[in-house]
Amino acid sequence: MKSVSLLQRILLVVALSLAVCFLIPVIWMLFVSVKTEGTPIKTLIDWFLPPYTFDNYANVLAKTPILRWMGNSLFIALIKTVLTVLFTSLAAFAISKLDFRYKHAIFLFFIAGLMIPGEATIIPLYAVVKEMDLLDSYLGIILPGIAAPLGVIILKSFFDGVPKELVESAKMDGGGSFKIYSHIALPLAKPALSSIAIFTFIGSWNNFLWPYLSITSEELYTLPVGIPTLLSNYTVDYVTPMTVNAIASIPVIIAFLLFEKQIVKGISFSGIKG
């Protein structure tokens, strides 16, 4: 039997302790979400004492537009993820494998984009989107988010590793630039593409500031924008807020369970590149 060193035991205890710390708020949310309104929840023992009811979930689903907001968040996150992966990979491939003037200057421009905080661009971005008459629309939320300089930099470094001989042999066989991009570069870059897709989806799902500024119609709200307004309008205690948050967490939990391996690989890949 393989022996476990004292250091490994300590690390295991620390890891389990941290896991419990992260799980406590989730457990608290789930238990409070099935309590009846007015039930005391101030102490740890109160969390686990009956009565319980699932009517809270039925009431929230029936009386609020949370499912529509969830659909908006999912639609925007999926479209933004697909467009971000497409455009960043095309830009990175052009900078890495095509010969044209000023490509090094353009790459430096992408690197400079990482140094500007997103909040600093909010006012000019709002002015541009307003001038394009895209405020309060899906396009107005999606388009500003597909500019991802970090994705271009990661993919460019990945495409640089594709052997030049492989590209030259593809050209000799009659393959054009787009065929080399789609048949050689993209299949080899699957780990990097997965990493960019995962973080783009998560970032879009949790994004609050830009949707909050650009949306005024309730039917276009995303979950981060809609939930605070819902809580202030309909709740007087903790039960309904926890029920709403539990429902909003379901798609993320399902996505994590389905794509657990890809998410862990994506985080590992980003850590190595970083």
MOUR-V680729 format. One line per field, one symbol per residue. psi: psi as a letter, one per 20 degrees, with the letter a starting at -180 (. if undefined). Layout:
psi->???
This chain:
psi->ppqprhghgghgggghghggghhghgggggghijqqpippkhrhhhhjprqqqjhgghgghhiqkhhghgggggggggghgghggghhhggggghgiqorqjhhhhghhgghhhioqhhijgghgggghghjljqlrghhhgghiionhhhggghghghhipphhgghhhhhjjprghhhghiggghhkggggggggghggggghipggghhhiphphiiqrghhhghhghhhiqiaiggghgghgghighggghghhkgghgghgggghhgh.
